[in-house]
Amino acid sequence: MMTMPRLLTAALAVFIALPAPADHPINLDHLLRQVKEASSREAVLRKEREQRFLAEQADREQLLATMRAAVKRERARGDALKQRFKTNEAELQTLETDLGERTGNLGELFGTVRQTANDLHATFRESLVSTQFPGRAEWLDGLASARKLPDITELERFWLLMQQEIGESGQVARFTGEVTGTDGIARPQEVLRIGVFDAVADDRYLQFHPDSGRLAELSRQPARRDRALAAKLAAAQNGHRPMVIDPSRGALLGLLVQAPNLEERIHQAGLIGYLIIVLGVAGLLIVTWRLFYLTTTARRVRQQLREPDSPSEHNPLGRVLLAVTDLRATATETLELQLDEAILRELPPLGRGQGLVKLLAATAPLLGLLGTVTGMIVTFQSISLFGTGDPRLMASGISQALMTTVLGLVVAVPLLFFHNLMAARSRALVQILDEQSAGIVARRRERT
């Protein structure tokens, strides 16, 4: 039998566990009554929950049955799909085998078309015809990378493009296109295309840049005669005209216009080259002066030969004749000495400048050799510093080494020729003086 303290403790524990009532108990009976009421309410709640759980259990069992039936149907459908997949796979393999047998030559044709389109893509991309008909190379690129067999339309277009390239390579065509000038500004101009070799605008040669697909003026144009041919061809409306073409489709023309001209080559020779040119100009001035003098003197001497009885002081022969005019009674030996003296006085003016020209002709090759040695020193210094990987680093020294030698020879050869010409003309005049003096002595001896 539970004692009173234990009963109170249990009732207090139930009271604490239950939700607090709206009013607090005032005594033990009141507390017991509240506990009974709370127990009654909990019993009602438990019964409701049990009924609700039983009702939901039936629904869940029905739902579980429905899901099991759905799973069964899906498994049956999966088995059917697997069987259908196997059947389709076998049928597809059969169809692929049949397709391979039926395509036969079409597969080889597809490979040939792709390979040919890939080869022609580079040709069309760098062809001048593409400037007049843009977009051809891009279409060929798509055909070369296609994964399916080309249809009849694509094959016909491919054939027409090849025929177009062959036909346009032998045609001279005019069209309006964007041309980039030397100032970097693109302007629409009338372009004359000569096959696949050259393109000109007026008298200016153009270069095709495949990366940008544009035409640009060459930074340095060819010689004037070649530009004149281009201008005449651009102005002509019919008939035939001569024209310079580049069989390498612009490569040779691009290299040709990059070649240095005479002025740039002279600059490459440096200070020694300028010195050689100065010596050459000085030698030519001396040669011009002396040849003019010798030519004038020779003409006057020939005039004096036609008039021997009227000696003149304006030519060497006349001065020699005047030197012996008053020596009528002089002995023959004295006359010979007088003639020799007069001739000796005429020799320096006739031979003046020859020694200097000869010295310049000998000095020019030596200066050229000096420039060659200097240029080779510069070249070897470049090799020692940068190696031989980039030939452009050695170009300055090599250019100086070669151009100074060329300039020295170019100056020396004409100077040697003119020196011999001057010496020959002066010897001819001296020979005339010797002949006339010998004739005077011979006539004097005949009289005595």
Secondary structure as UniProt FT lines:
FT   HELIX           4..17
FT   HELIX           28..103
FT   HELIX           105..125
FT   HELIX           129..132
FT   TURN            134..135
FT   HELIX           136..144
FT   HELIX           152..168
FT   TURN            169..170
FT   STRAND          172..180
FT   TURN            182..183
FT   STRAND          186..194
FT   TURN            195..197
FT   STRAND          198..201
FT   TURN            202..203
FT   STRAND          204..209
FT   TURN            210..213
FT   STRAND          214..217
FT   HELIX           224..235
FT   TURN            247..250
FT   HELIX           251..258
FT   HELIX           262..306
FT   TURN            308..309
FT   TURN            313..314
FT   HELIX           316..323
FT   TURN            324..326
FT   TURN            328..329
FT   HELIX           332..351
FT   TURN            352..353
FT   HELIX           354..386
FT   TURN            387..388
FT   HELIX           392..447
//
